[in-house]
Amino acid sequence: MAAGTVMFAVSVLLLFAVVVFKWANGRRLAARQKRRVTYLKLLSQHVAAPGSTAEISIKEADDDAFIDALIDIRHALSSSSIDSLDGVIDRSGLIRHQAKRLRSRFPLGRRLRAVVSLAEIGDPGAARILMHHLKDRVPEIRVQSARGLARMRHTAAIDVILDRFHDETRWVQTRFAETLALFGRDAVWPLIAWIRVNHNYQGDGGVTEIIRILGIIGDSEVGPALAELLYTAEDPEVRIAIIETLGIIGGPLALRPLRRMIQSADWRIRAKAATAFSKIGDPSINPILREGLGDQSWWMRRNSAAALASLPGGIDLLYEAIGAPDQFTRDAAAEALADCGELIAARDRLESGKSDPRDAQLISYMHIPDPVTS
């Protein structure tokens, strides 16, 4: 009986503690939101009237609600208004204060909050401290430092970030690559130079990540330089990354090297080349893709059929392939026609009495009952 009473009392106390905690946390969040709204009004006054006498001091710089408001305002501003906000940041001492937090060894949560704030604000005054912390012992701080430098287009950071690639885990390499994309065209030729040196680095070392970032940036001028590397790259994964990127940015100049790659003994390279052809969109490649329908690799057949479905004249070739003697060729063609909507269209034409023989051929091959006669 006594034990039950004790357990009941403990349960009641724990429940009471949870209720009190939730109440206190709710009040804290409400107060923070109220301060954030106040800071938004204050910052708006300074942006609208740069000579405003409304005071912003180091006290605000120490308030996370002020930082939230500042980040919101900065994201909403056009480039012509950011100079006014930079003056507010300078007067408040915010960069110095957050840099001091970042330089401290602990607590880690406060350091992370500081580096994220500096990255989001993107003020050039923080470039030096963020450059220093690209070598921080904490991976997330290194990543956020790189992101902040990219947001402020501090191009001196590009080579420093690239120099660290071989020493980082794959997770950090991926995050670093994402930040390099934020530099846009400023990063293109440093990336190409780094790829040329490292594309045969044993163990990849992040090369494939960097190659794919060129596709995200989308500068077609690097197409010829990437195409040259197809002939010297030894790692199939590096070749695959180059082929994928050429499909995005290579244009017609990429057709010649891709024609060579589609003859590769490696089915992965052949299949990726077929997909790249579809993205370039040149129908002159249709005969090669038609041959791919009979490839020994399922992926090559599938990707060739999907590419034909997206190219002018490719649908006709897929309908022809349904009558091919090889079943695997027929299956690949029928699947691609179904995926691109031709099967539904054939059924609609059949129901409306406007079908042609190839509609019936496709429906029959897919083993779908004829809705008119069933």
VOPAGU-2260 file (C-alpha; in pm, 1 decimal, decimal comma):
REM VOPAGU-2260
SITE   aa  ch    i         X         Y         Z
SITE  MET   A    0       0,0       0,0       0,0
SITE  ALA   A    1     279,8     239,6      95,3
SITE  ALA   A    2     468,3     163,7    -225,4
SITE  GLY   A    3     158,7     234,7    -433,8
SITE  THR   A    4     108,5     566,5    -255,1
SITE  VAL   A    5     471,2     664,9    -322,9
SITE  MET   A    6     439,5     573,0    -692,7
SITE  PHE   A    7     121,6     775,5    -720,8
SITE  ALA   A    8     283,0    1077,3    -554,3
SITE  VAL   A    9     586,3    1056,0    -783,8
SITE  SER   A   10     361,7    1032,6   -1090,1
SITE  VAL   A   11     165,3    1338,4    -979,8
SITE  LEU   A   12     486,7    1534,9    -923,8
SITE  LEU   A   13     623,0    1437,9   -1262,6
SITE  LEU   A   14     298,8    1535,0   -1432,5
SITE  PHE   A   15     298,9    1868,1   -1251,2
SITE  ALA   A   16     662,1    1929,3   -1354,1
SITE  VAL   A   17     579,1    1859,1   -1720,0
SITE  VAL   A   18     283,4    2098,1   -1710,4
SITE  VAL   A   19     492,7    2371,5   -1548,8
SITE  PHE   A   20     774,3    2320,0   -1798,9
SITE  LYS   A   21     539,2    2343,1   -2097,4
SITE  TRP   A   22     377,6    2655,0   -1951,8
SITE  ALA   A   23     715,0    2821,1   -1890,2
SITE  ASN   A   24     843,3    2726,0   -2234,0
SITE  GLY   A   25     528,2    2861,4   -2396,6
SITE  ARG   A   26     573,6    3195,0   -2217,9
SITE  ARG   A   27     939,5    3203,1   -2321,1
SITE  LEU   A   28     854,2    3143,3   -2687,3
SITE  ALA   A   29     575,2    3399,7   -2677,7
SITE  ALA   A   30     810,6    3658,5   -2526,8
SITE  ARG   A   31    1072,7    3582,6   -2789,2
SITE  GLN   A   32     818,4    3621,4   -3068,6
SITE  LYS   A   33     705,1    3951,9   -2919,9
SITE  ARG   A   34    1064,1    4078,6   -2911,6
SITE  ARG   A   35    1116,3    3956,3   -3269,6
SITE  VAL   A   36     817,9    4161,8   -3389,4
SITE  THR   A   37     953,8    4466,3   -3207,1
SITE  TYR   A   38    1295,2    4419,9   -3367,6
SITE  LEU   A   39    1137,7    4379,4   -3712,4
SITE  LYS   A   40     971,4    4719,8   -3670,3
SITE  LEU   A   41    1297,7    4873,0   -3547,2
SITE  LEU   A   42    1503,3    4733,1   -3833,1
SITE  SER   A   43    1241,2    4838,3   -4086,0
SITE  GLN   A   44    1270,7    5196,9   -3959,6
SITE  HIS   A   45    1648,0    5191,3   -4012,3
SITE  VAL   A   46    1616,1    5047,9   -4362,9
SITE  ALA   A   47    1341,7    5292,9   -4464,9
SITE  ALA   A   48    1518,6    5590,1   -4305,1
SITE  PRO   A   49    1896,8    5530,0   -4282,8
SITE  GLY   A   50    1936,4    5833,2   -4060,2
SITE  SER   A   51    1698,5    5696,7   -3797,0
SITE  THR   A   52    1796,8    5775,7   -3439,0
SITE  ALA   A   53    1633,7    5460,1   -3298,3
SITE  GLU   A   54    1910,3    5295,3   -3095,0
SITE  ILE   A   55    2043,3    4944,0   -3162,7
SITE  SER   A   56    2309,1    4831,4   -2917,8
SITE  ILE   A   57    2512,9    4528,4   -2823,2
SITE  LYS   A   58    2222,4    4419,4   -2603,3
SITE  GLU   A   59    2017,4    4348,6   -2914,3
SITE  ALA   A   60    2311,3    4169,3   -3075,9
SITE  ASP   A   61    2305,5    3923,7   -2784,5
SITE  ASP   A   62    1935,9    3845,1   -2833,1
SITE  ASP   A   63    1849,9    3549,6   -3057,4
SITE  ALA   A   64    1516,9    3715,1   -3136,7
SITE  PHE   A   65    1706,6    4011,8   -3285,9
SITE  ILE   A   66    1915,1    3776,7   -3498,9
SITE  ASP   A   67    1599,6    3602,9   -3624,1
SITE  ALA   A   68    1447,3    3938,1   -3716,4
SITE  LEU   A   69    1767,0    4053,5   -3887,7
SITE  ILE   A   70    1785,1    3736,0   -4097,4
SITE  ASP   A   71    1419,3    3773,2   -4197,9
SITE  ILE   A   72    1471,3    4135,1   -4300,6
SITE  ARG   A   73    1788,7    4055,7   -4495,6
SITE  HIS   A   74    1620,1    3776,0   -4692,2
SITE  ALA   A   75    1336,3    4010,6   -4786,0
SITE  LEU   A   76    1553,9    4301,1   -4903,0
SITE  SER   A   77    1665,3    4378,6   -5255,8
SITE  SER   A   78    2036,2    4437,1   -5315,7
SITE  SER   A   79    1988,0    4814,3   -5322,3
SITE  SER   A   80    1860,2    4817,4   -4963,7
SITE  ILE   A   81    2119,1    4584,0   -4810,7
SITE  ASP   A   82    2374,5    4865,2   -4766,3
SITE  SER   A   83    2142,7    5034,3   -4517,4
SITE  LEU   A   84    2110,8    4709,7   -4324,1
SITE  ASP   A   85    2488,0    4659,0   -4327,4
SITE  GLY   A   86    2521,2    4990,7   -4147,5
SITE  VAL   A   87    2282,6    4868,1   -3878,0
SITE  ILE   A   88    2486,6    4549,5   -3840,4
SITE  ASP   A   89    2807,8    4749,2   -3802,7
SITE  ARG   A   90    2660,5    4979,4   -3537,8
SITE  SER   A   91    2513,6    4695,0   -3335,7
SITE  GLY   A   92    2844,6    4507,6   -3313,9
SITE  LEU   A   93    2659,4    4191,7   -3412,1
SITE  ILE   A   94    2938,7    4039,5   -3621,8
SITE  ARG   A   95    3197,7    4090,9   -3346,9
SITE  HIS   A   96    2964,7    3945,2   -3086,3
SITE  GLN   A   97    2878,4    3634,9   -3289,3
SITE  ALA   A   98    3244,6    3589,5   -3383,6
SITE  LYS   A   99    3332,5    3589,0   -3014,4
SITE  ARG   A  100    3070,7    3320,0   -2953,1
SITE  LEU   A  101    3206,0    3115,6   -3241,2
SITE  ARG   A  102    3564,3    3136,9   -3115,6
SITE  SER   A  103    3467,5    3002,3   -2771,8
SITE  ARG   A  104    3530,7    2630,6   -2717,3
SITE  PHE   A  105    3191,0    2559,1   -2557,8
SITE  PRO   A  106    2898,9    2523,6   -2533,7
SITE  LEU   A  107    2867,6    2366,0   -2878,0
SITE  GLY   A  108    2503,9    2472,3   -2922,0
SITE  ARG   A  109    2594,4    2838,7   -2884,1
SITE  ARG   A  110    2885,1    2803,6   -3130,1
SITE  LEU   A  111    2653,6    2640,6   -3385,2
SITE  ARG   A  112    2396,0    2914,0   -3339,5
SITE  ALA   A  113    2666,8    3175,9   -3393,9
SITE  VAL   A  114    2802,3    3024,8   -3716,0
SITE  VAL   A  115    2453,3    2969,8   -3859,0
SITE  SER   A  116    2368,1    3332,4   -3779,3
SITE  LEU   A  117    2681,4    3458,5   -3951,7
SITE  ALA   A  118    2610,8    3236,0   -4252,6
SITE  GLU   A  119    2249,0    3350,1   -4282,8
SITE  ILE   A  120    2329,7    3719,2   -4241,2
SITE  GLY   A  121    2599,5    3690,3   -4508,6
SITE  ASP   A  122    2777,1    4010,2   -4411,6
SITE  PRO   A  123    3123,7    4049,5   -4572,0
SITE  GLY   A  124    3256,6    4157,7   -4234,9
SITE  ALA   A  125    3230,8    3796,1   -4119,2
SITE  ALA   A  126    3443,8    3655,5   -4403,1
SITE  ARG   A  127    3767,1    3644,4   -4204,9
SITE  ILE   A  128    3625,1    3456,3   -3908,8
SITE  LEU   A  129    3439,8    3210,7   -4134,8
SITE  MET   A  130    3755,9    3145,9   -4338,3
SITE  HIS   A  131    3933,8    3057,6   -4015,6
SITE  HIS   A  132    3662,3    2811,9   -3912,4
SITE  LEU   A  133    3670,9    2619,1   -4240,0
SITE  LYS   A  134    3922,5    2411,0   -4042,6
SITE  ASP   A  135    3715,8    2390,9   -3723,5
SITE  ARG   A  136    3715,5    2061,5   -3533,3
SITE  VAL   A  137    3333,7    2039,1   -3560,9
SITE  PRO   A  138    3215,3    1926,1   -3908,4
SITE  GLU   A  139    2889,4    2123,2   -3901,2
SITE  ILE   A  140    3075,5    2444,1   -3819,0
SITE  ARG   A  141    3304,9    2385,1   -4117,4
SITE  VAL   A  142    3002,3    2330,8   -4340,4
SITE  GLN   A  143    2817,5    2639,7   -4216,5
SITE  SER   A  144    3131,8    2850,6   -4252,2
SITE  ALA   A  145    3158,3    2740,6   -4615,9
SITE  ARG   A  146    2788,9    2817,1   -4671,6
SITE  GLY   A  147    2824,5    3166,7   -4529,2
SITE  LEU   A  148    3127,4    3242,1   -4745,2
SITE  ALA   A  149    2938,9    3120,3   -5051,9
SITE  ARG   A  150    2635,6    3335,3   -4971,8
SITE  MET   A  151    2853,3    3644,7   -4957,6
SITE  ARG   A  152    3040,0    3530,9   -5275,7
SITE  HIS   A  153    3377,9    3541,4   -5102,2
SITE  THR   A  154    3562,6    3374,6   -5389,7
SITE  ALA   A  155    3890,0    3339,4   -5198,9
SITE  ALA   A  156    3718,6    3056,4   -5009,6
SITE  ILE   A  157    3670,2    2837,3   -5320,1
SITE  ASP   A  158    4026,0    2701,0   -5331,8
SITE  VAL   A  159    4036,8    2659,1   -4953,6
SITE  ILE   A  160    3717,6    2451,1   -4959,5
SITE  LEU   A  161    3849,0    2239,9   -5247,7
SITE  ASP   A  162    4181,8    2183,3   -5070,6
SITE  ARG   A  163    3994,2    2022,8   -4780,8
SITE  PHE   A  164    3797,9    1772,7   -4990,1
SITE  HIS   A  165    4039,0    1479,5   -4960,3
SITE  ASP   A  166    4046,7    1515,9   -4579,6
SITE  GLU   A  167    3669,0    1518,8   -4530,1
SITE  THR   A  168    3409,3    1244,9   -4491,9
SITE  ARG   A  169    3168,3    1183,6   -4778,5
SITE  TRP   A  170    2893,1    1362,9   -4583,3
SITE  VAL   A  171    3101,8    1679,6   -4545,9
SITE  GLN   A  172    3216,4    1653,3   -4909,0
SITE  THR   A  173    2853,6    1651,3   -5020,4
SITE  ARG   A  174    2770,0    1954,3   -4805,8
SITE  PHE   A  175    3080,4    2140,1   -4926,7
SITE  ALA   A  176    2983,7    2067,5   -5287,4
SITE  GLU   A  177    2638,5    2213,2   -5225,2
SITE  THR   A  178    2793,8    2533,7   -5093,4
SITE  LEU   A  179    3022,3    2562,2   -5396,8
SITE  ALA   A  180    2712,7    2569,8   -5617,6
SITE  LEU   A  181    2611,1    2892,0   -5440,0
SITE  PHE   A  182    2915,4    3068,8   -5587,3
SITE  GLY   A  183    2759,8    3023,0   -5931,8
SITE  ARG   A  184    2979,6    3089,8   -6235,3
SITE  ASP   A  185    3258,1    3228,8   -6015,1
SITE  ALA   A  186    3333,5    2870,3   -5911,9
SITE  VAL   A  187    3323,7    2705,9   -6255,3
SITE  TRP   A  188    3685,7    2729,4   -6368,4
SITE  PRO   A  189    3839,3    2663,0   -6025,5
SITE  LEU   A  190    3622,6    2350,5   -6015,7
SITE  ILE   A  191    3734,9    2243,7   -6364,1
SITE  ALA   A  192    4101,4    2295,7   -6268,8
SITE  TRP   A  193    4052,9    2087,4   -5952,4
SITE  ILE   A  194    3877,6    1808,3   -6144,4
SITE  ARG   A  195    4157,9    1794,9   -6402,0
SITE  VAL   A  196    4413,1    1740,9   -6127,2
SITE  ASN   A  197    4209,2    1499,7   -5916,7
SITE  HIS   A  198    3982,8    1303,5   -6152,3
SITE  ASN   A  199    4202,7     993,2   -6121,5
SITE  TYR   A  200    4259,6    1036,2   -5748,4
SITE  GLN   A  201    4241,1     695,7   -5583,1
SITE  GLY   A  202    3920,8     658,5   -5384,8
SITE  ASP   A  203    3727,1     932,0   -5569,3
SITE  GLY   A  204    3792,9    1199,0   -5304,3
SITE  GLY   A  205    3473,6    1388,2   -5383,3
SITE  VAL   A  206    3542,4    1424,6   -5756,6
SITE  THR   A  207    3198,7    1296,6   -5858,8
SITE  GLU   A  208    3031,9    1546,3   -5624,9
SITE  ILE   A  209    3220,4    1837,0   -5780,2
SITE  ILE   A  210    3144,6    1721,5   -6135,2
SITE  ARG   A  211    2771,3    1708,7   -6061,9
SITE  ILE   A  212    2784,9    2057,5   -5909,1
SITE  LEU   A  213    2893,5    2187,0   -6251,0
SITE  GLY   A  214    2564,4    2053,2   -6383,7
SITE  ILE   A  215    2375,4    2240,8   -6112,9
SITE  ILE   A  216    2558,0    2565,6   -6193,6
SITE  GLY   A  217    2470,2    2506,4   -6558,9
SITE  ASP   A  218    2749,7    2686,2   -6744,2
SITE  SER   A  219    2764,2    2527,7   -7090,6
SITE  GLU   A  220    3114,8    2665,1   -7156,0
SITE  VAL   A  221    3266,3    2384,6   -6947,5
SITE  GLY   A  222    3118,6    2113,5   -7171,3
SITE  PRO   A  223    3428,0    2069,4   -7395,5
SITE  ALA   A  224    3660,6    2059,6   -7093,9
SITE  LEU   A  225    3451,0    1787,9   -6930,0
SITE  ALA   A  226    3424,8    1591,8   -7253,6
SITE  GLU   A  227    3806,1    1574,0   -7272,0
SITE  LEU   A  228    3817,4    1412,7   -6928,5
SITE  LEU   A  229    3593,9    1127,7   -7046,8
SITE  TYR   A  230    3892,6     988,3   -7237,7
SITE  THR   A  231    4136,9    1006,0   -6944,5
SITE  ALA   A  232    3914,9     919,2   -6645,7
SITE  GLU   A  233    3982,3     567,0   -6517,1
SITE  ASP   A  234    3713,2     536,9   -6250,9
SITE  PRO   A  235    3372,5     435,4   -6396,6
SITE  GLU   A  236    3193,5     643,7   -6132,8
SITE  VAL   A  237    3381,5     953,5   -6245,5
SITE  ARG   A  238    3291,8     879,6   -6607,8
SITE  ILE   A  239    2927,8     834,4   -6512,0
SITE  ALA   A  240    2925,4    1169,2   -6330,6
SITE  ILE   A  241    3079,5    1340,1   -6636,1
SITE  ILE   A  242    2823,0    1178,3   -6867,4
SITE  GLU   A  243    2534,1    1289,2   -6643,7
SITE  THR   A  244    2668,3    1645,0   -6636,4
SITE  LEU   A  245    2725,2    1654,9   -7013,0
SITE  GLY   A  246    2361,3    1557,5   -7057,6
SITE  ILE   A  247    2268,1    1875,7   -6870,5
SITE  ILE   A  248    2521,0    2128,3   -7004,1
SITE  GLY   A  249    2700,4    1958,1   -7294,6
SITE  GLY   A  250    2463,7    2042,4   -7578,5
SITE  PRO   A  251    2536,8    1922,4   -7935,8
SITE  LEU   A  252    2914,0    1932,1   -7874,1
SITE  ALA   A  253    2872,2    1644,5   -7627,5
SITE  LEU   A  254    2723,3    1407,5   -7887,7
SITE  ARG   A  255    3056,3    1285,9   -8021,9
SITE  PRO   A  256    3210,9    1177,4   -7689,2
SITE  LEU   A  257    2877,5    1031,1   -7576,6
SITE  ARG   A  258    2857,5     822,9   -7895,5
SITE  ARG   A  259    3188,6     672,6   -7795,6
SITE  MET   A  260    3073,0     609,7   -7439,1
SITE  ILE   A  261    2757,7     429,6   -7553,3
SITE  GLN   A  262    2989,6     166,3   -7705,2
SITE  SER   A  263    3155,9     102,5   -7368,5
SITE  ALA   A  264    3189,1    -251,6   -7234,2
SITE  ASP   A  265    3051,2    -125,0   -6900,8
SITE  TRP   A  266    2669,8    -140,7   -6904,8
SITE  ARG   A  267    2648,3     140,2   -6647,3
SITE  ILE   A  268    2828,7     381,0   -6878,5
SITE  ARG   A  269    2619,5     275,5   -7178,2
SITE  ALA   A  270    2295,8     324,6   -6983,6
SITE  LYS   A  271    2398,7     669,8   -6855,2
SITE  ALA   A  272    2498,5     778,0   -7204,9
SITE  ALA   A  273    2151,8     682,4   -7332,4
SITE  THR   A  274    1990,7     898,2   -7064,4
SITE  ALA   A  275    2225,8    1186,7   -7144,0
SITE  PHE   A  276    2119,6    1171,4   -7509,6
SITE  SER   A  277    1757,7    1219,3   -7406,6
SITE  LYS   A  278    1845,5    1535,0   -7212,3
SITE  ILE   A  279    2039,0    1684,6   -7504,0
SITE  GLY   A  280    1733,5    1622,9   -7722,3
SITE  ASP   A  281    1896,7    1570,2   -8060,8
SITE  PRO   A  282    1693,7    1323,9   -8275,0
SITE  SER   A  283    1998,4    1241,9   -8486,9
SITE  ILE   A  284    2089,5     995,1   -8214,9
SITE  ASN   A  285    1768,8     791,5   -8258,8
SITE  PRO   A  286    1933,9     510,9   -8463,6
SITE  ILE   A  287    2187,5     448,4   -8186,2
SITE  LEU   A  288    1912,7     437,8   -7924,9
SITE  ARG   A  289    1712,9     198,3   -8142,2
SITE  GLU   A  290    2012,3     -35,9   -8135,6
SITE  GLY   A  291    2020,0       5,5   -7758,7
SITE  LEU   A  292    1676,0    -155,1   -7734,4
SITE  GLY   A  293    1844,6    -486,6   -7813,7
SITE  ASP   A  294    2132,1    -444,8   -7566,6
SITE  GLN   A  295    2212,0    -731,4   -7331,1
SITE  SER   A  296    2172,6    -500,1   -7028,5
SITE  TRP   A  297    1820,5    -439,9   -6895,5
SITE  TRP   A  298    1918,5     -87,9   -6785,2
SITE  MET   A  299    2053,9      -3,5   -7129,0
SITE  ARG   A  300    1734,1    -126,9   -7295,4
SITE  ARG   A  301    1518,5      61,8   -7047,8
SITE  ASN   A  302    1713,4     390,7   -7073,6
SITE  SER   A  303    1729,8     372,4   -7453,5
SITE  ALA   A  304    1354,6     322,9   -7473,0
SITE  ALA   A  305    1289,0     606,8   -7227,6
SITE  ALA   A  306    1519,1     834,5   -7428,7
SITE  LEU   A  307    1339,9     751,5   -7753,7
SITE  ALA   A  308    1006,3     832,7   -7590,2
SITE  SER   A  309    1128,2    1189,3   -7527,5
SITE  LEU   A  310    1286,4    1256,3   -7868,7
SITE  PRO   A  311    1116,8    1360,0   -8195,1
SITE  GLY   A  312    1047,2    1050,3   -8401,4
SITE  GLY   A  313    1125,3     821,0   -8111,4
SITE  ILE   A  314     765,5     712,9   -8049,2
SITE  ASP   A  315     741,4     567,5   -8400,8
SITE  LEU   A  316    1058,4     366,0   -8341,5
SITE  LEU   A  317     917,1     229,2   -8016,7
SITE  TYR   A  318     598,2     115,5   -8190,9
SITE  GLU   A  319     814,5     -56,5   -8451,4
SITE  ALA   A  320    1007,7    -230,6   -8174,4
SITE  ILE   A  321     689,1    -390,0   -8038,5
SITE  GLY   A  322     699,3    -611,6   -8344,3
SITE  ALA   A  323    1067,9    -703,3   -8298,8
SITE  PRO   A  324    1155,7   -1074,5   -8275,7
SITE  ASP   A  325    1335,9   -1027,7   -7942,6
SITE  GLN   A  326    1102,5   -1028,5   -7640,3
SITE  PHE   A  327    1333,8    -812,4   -7428,6
SITE  THR   A  328    1329,8    -546,4   -7698,4
SITE  ARG   A  329     949,5    -561,8   -7715,0
SITE  ASP   A  330     919,8    -536,2   -7335,6
SITE  ALA   A  331    1145,5    -228,6   -7317,3
SITE  ALA   A  332     953,9     -52,3   -7594,4
SITE  ALA   A  333     611,3    -133,5   -7447,8
SITE  GLU   A  334     714,7     -16,3   -7101,1
SITE  ALA   A  335     843,3     315,8   -7237,0
SITE  LEU   A  336     524,8     369,8   -7437,5
SITE  ALA   A  337     314,8     302,4   -7129,5
SITE  ASP   A  338     526,8     534,1   -6914,7
SITE  CYS   A  339     499,6     825,6   -7159,1
SITE  GLY   A  340     119,4     800,5   -7180,3
SITE  GLU   A  341      87,1     628,4   -7517,4
SITE  LEU   A  342     -98,5     331,4   -7371,4
SITE  ILE   A  343    -370,8     551,8   -7222,1
SITE  ALA   A  344    -390,0     752,3   -7544,9
SITE  ALA   A  345    -423,0     430,5   -7747,1
SITE  ARG   A  346    -710,7     314,8   -7528,4
SITE  ASP   A  347    -880,2     654,3   -7565,8
SITE  ARG   A  348    -847,4     642,4   -7942,6
SITE  LEU   A  349    -985,4     289,1   -7945,8
SITE  GLU   A  350   -1288,3     391,7   -7739,8
SITE  SER   A  351   -1357,4     689,2   -7968,3
SITE  GLY   A  352   -1327,8     479,3   -8283,7
SITE  LYS   A  353   -1018,9     665,4   -8407,0
SITE  SER   A  354    -760,7     396,1   -8343,6
SITE  ASP   A  355    -505,2     261,1   -8589,3
SITE  PRO   A  356    -343,9     -85,2   -8605,8
SITE  ARG   A  357     -52,7       3,7   -8380,8
SITE  ASP   A  358    -293,5     105,3   -8099,8
SITE  ALA   A  359    -440,9    -242,7   -8101,5
SITE  GLN   A  360     -92,5    -389,9   -8119,8
SITE  LEU   A  361      19,7    -202,9   -7807,3
SITE  ILE   A  362    -295,0    -283,6   -7609,3
SITE  SER   A  363    -275,4    -648,5   -7709,5
SITE  TYR   A  364      90,7    -673,1   -7611,2
SITE  MET   A  365      23,6    -524,2   -7268,7
SITE  HIS   A  366    -250,6    -786,8   -7212,8
SITE  ILE   A  367    -511,1    -524,3   -7132,0
SITE  PRO   A  368    -872,3    -627,8   -7218,8
SITE  ASP   A  369   -1026,7    -429,7   -7501,9
SITE  PRO   A  370   -1284,7    -198,5   -7333,1
SITE  VAL   A  371   -1499,6    -189,4   -7646,0
SITE  THR   A  372   -1548,1    -564,2   -7689,2
SITE  SER   A  373   -1518,0    -684,0   -7328,1
